[in-house]
Amino acid sequence: MEYTSDIRRRETIVEINSTLSANYTISQPTGQPVSHINGTLLQNAKRIGTINVDIASNSSYVSLEQFASLNHADRKAALSGISDHLEAILTEAVPPVEPENQ
């Protein structure tokens, strides 16, 4: 069978501090670098922000939709954590394609 698309999708949740976490969905063509990252910033399991990276358009977007609910230390921790998480995701080694999936 010949496929027209073979996309790998991964999900992860990363704790930033005791009340903040980020939930990421990562998409990439199998055997190739990451193409999209979508995420949600959570405070006590409630969505307070959005994260989006689109490699093809060379753009990223981070929105703190509940800005007033975060104190300065939490905003700083969130933005620093998100930057570190995105760097880790974007610099991961690309897993090889297994022969039966080619």
C-alpha positions as CSV (number, residue, x, y, z in Angstrom):
1,M,0.0,0.0,0.0
2,E,1.3,3.5,-0.8
3,Y,0.6,6.3,1.6
4,T,0.2,9.9,0.7
5,S,1.0,11.1,4.3
6,D,2.8,9.5,7.2
7,I,2.7,11.9,10.2
8,R,4.0,11.0,13.7
9,R,2.1,12.6,16.6
10,R,3.4,12.8,20.2
11,E,1.9,14.3,23.3
12,T,3.6,15.3,26.6
13,I,2.8,17.2,29.7
14,V,5.7,19.1,31.4
15,E,5.5,20.6,34.9
16,I,6.8,24.1,35.2
17,N,6.2,24.6,38.9
18,S,3.8,23.4,41.6
19,T,0.8,25.1,39.9
20,L,1.8,25.5,36.2
21,S,2.3,22.9,33.5
22,A,2.4,22.8,29.7
23,N,0.7,20.2,27.5
24,Y,2.3,19.8,24.1
25,T,1.2,18.0,20.9
26,I,4.1,17.5,18.5
27,S,3.6,16.6,14.8
28,Q,6.2,15.6,12.3
29,P,6.4,13.7,9.1
30,T,7.9,10.2,10.0
31,G,11.7,10.3,9.7
32,Q,11.8,14.1,9.4
33,P,12.2,17.0,11.9
34,V,9.3,18.5,13.9
35,S,6.9,20.5,11.7
36,H,4.3,21.7,14.3
37,I,4.0,22.2,18.0
38,N,0.7,23.0,19.7
39,G,0.4,23.5,23.4
40,T,-1.7,24.6,26.3
41,L,-0.4,26.4,29.4
42,L,-2.3,25.2,32.5
43,Q,-2.6,26.6,36.0
44,N,-4.1,24.1,38.5
45,A,-5.3,22.1,35.5
46,K,-7.2,25.1,34.0
47,R,-6.2,26.4,30.6
48,I,-4.7,29.9,30.8
49,G,-2.6,30.1,27.7
50,T,-1.8,28.8,24.2
51,I,1.4,27.8,22.4
52,N,1.9,27.3,18.7
53,V,5.0,26.8,16.5
54,D,4.7,26.3,12.8
55,I,8.1,25.6,11.2
56,A,7.0,26.0,7.6
57,S,5.8,29.6,8.2
58,N,8.8,30.3,10.6
59,S,6.3,31.6,13.2
60,S,5.5,31.0,16.8
61,Y,2.8,32.3,19.1
62,V,2.5,32.3,22.9
63,S,-0.6,33.7,24.5
64,L,-1.3,34.2,28.2
65,E,-5.1,34.5,28.1
66,Q,-5.4,34.8,31.9
67,F,-2.6,37.3,32.3
68,A,-3.9,38.7,35.6
69,S,-4.1,35.2,37.2
70,L,-0.3,34.9,37.1
71,N,2.0,36.8,39.3
72,H,5.3,38.1,38.0
73,A,7.3,35.0,39.2
74,D,4.8,32.6,37.5
75,R,4.8,34.6,34.2
76,K,8.6,34.5,34.2
77,A,8.6,30.7,35.0
78,A,6.0,30.0,32.3
79,L,7.8,31.9,29.6
80,S,11.2,30.6,30.5
81,G,9.9,27.1,30.8
82,I,8.1,27.2,27.4
83,S,11.2,28.5,25.7
84,D,13.3,25.6,27.2
85,H,10.6,23.0,26.3
86,L,10.4,24.2,22.7
87,E,14.2,24.2,22.4
88,A,14.3,20.6,23.7
89,I,11.6,19.5,21.3
90,L,13.1,21.2,18.3
91,T,16.6,19.8,18.9
92,E,15.6,16.2,19.5
93,A,17.2,13.6,17.2
94,V,15.0,12.5,14.4
95,P,14.1,8.8,14.9
96,P,15.0,6.6,11.9
97,V,12.2,5.1,9.8
98,E,11.8,1.4,10.4
99,P,12.1,-0.6,7.1
100,E,8.6,-2.0,7.3
101,N,7.2,1.6,7.5
102,Q,9.1,2.8,4.4
